[in-house]
Amino acid sequence: MNQQWPLAGMGTLCGLFGKTRQAYYEAIWREEKVINEQELIIQEVKRIRENLPRVGTDKLYFLLADFFNDNNLKMGRDKLYALLRAHNLLIKRSKRRAVTTNSNHPFYKYPNLVKDFIPARPNELWVSDITYVLLPGKFAYLSLITDAYSKKIIGWSLQKNLQSKGPLEALKMALEHSRRKLNHLFHHSDRGTQYCSNEYIHLLKKNKISISMTRDGDPGENAIAERINGTIKNEFYCRGFLSFPLAQEGIAKAIYAYNHLRPHASCDYLTPAQAHGKKGVLHKRWYNNTTKNYNLLNAI
C-alpha cells in the first residue's frame, strides 16, 4: 500500500534550502526579466539584419548601443556573442575564392606605387577589383571601385562577361561621383587585362590619375579591394541570384546598405558615406582578446 505524503508548502520548501519565499519569487522574476530582455535583443538583431544580413557581432554591438540605452538594457560584448551563439545567429565566414584575373597579356603592367601608403583623406587612393556572382548555369562579374580612406564604394558595374566594359563603367561612375577636380589620386588594381587595356589606361591618364598595380598579381597587395568583394558577397547574400536582373537589383541594394548603414571598425565605426566627408586620421576600433585578433583585413 502506497503511503500518501502531503505536498509541502512553498514556504516549507524554501526553508529547507535556507531561502525565503520572497527570495524565491524574486529569483523567478529576475530570470523572466533576463529572458524577456534577451528576446528583445534577438528581435532587434534580426531587425538590423534585414538590411545588413551578415553583419558581424562586433558591429552589431556598436549598432545596438542606442537600443540598449533606450530600453535600459545592459549587455557586454562577450555576453552578446554567447547569446547569438545560443540562438545560432553567429556568422560563418566563407573562404572560397575564384580567379577572375588574367595577367598573361601583352599590355604594359605598372609598378606598385602605393605599398605602405596610408591615405589621409578621400580621393587619394582608389582600389579596384572584379569578383564573380553565381547565376543559373553561368556567372556574372561585379567590378568595384572603393575609396581606400573611407571604404566607400564609389563605382560599380555588373556584367555578363569579363571584358573591359564592366571596369570602365565602374570607373566612369567613380569619376562622376567625385565631380570636383582630383589632385594626387592613385588608382590601384591587379594586373588583369581589363585594367591594363588601352581604353582603361587612357581614361585614367585623361583624368591625371596615377596608375598603380600589384606586383606579379599578388592579391595581398590589393587587400582592401579583395575584402570589400567578400563583404558585399558574403554579408549581403550576393553570392548568387536566380537571374541577371535580380542580381543587379540585389547588388544595388547591398551597396547602398554597405555605404550608408554598415559601420566600419577601420573608420571609427562611421559608415563609409559618413567617413567620405572626413579627412585626417580615422580612429581604428580594433577589439582584441585571447580569442580575437582583428587587423586591417578583417575589420574593414
JOFEN-V341269 format. One record per run of one state. SS is the DSSP state (h for helix, s for strand, l for the rest). FROM is the first residue (numbers start at 1). LEN is the number of residues. If there is no record, write none. Layout:
BEGIN
<<SS FROM LEN> <SS FROM LEN>>
END
This chain:
BEGIN
<<l 1 9> <h 10 7> <l 17 4> <h 21 28> <l 49 8> <h 57 7> <l 64 1> <h 65 6> <l 71 6> <h 77 10> <l 87 34> <s 121 1> <l 122 3> <s 125 11> <l 136 2> <s 138 10> <l 148 5> <s 153 7> <l 160 5> <h 165 13> <l 178 8> <s 186 4> <l 190 3> <h 193 4> <l 197 1> <h 198 9> <l 207 3> <s 210 4> <l 214 1> <h 215 3> <l 218 1> <h 219 17> <l 236 4> <s 240 1> <l 241 3> <h 244 17> <l 261 2> <s 263 2> <h 265 3> <l 268 2> <s 270 2> <h 272 4> <l 276 3> <s 279 1> <l 280 8> <s 288 2> <l 290 2> <s 292 2> <l 294 2> <h 296 4> <l 300 1>>
END
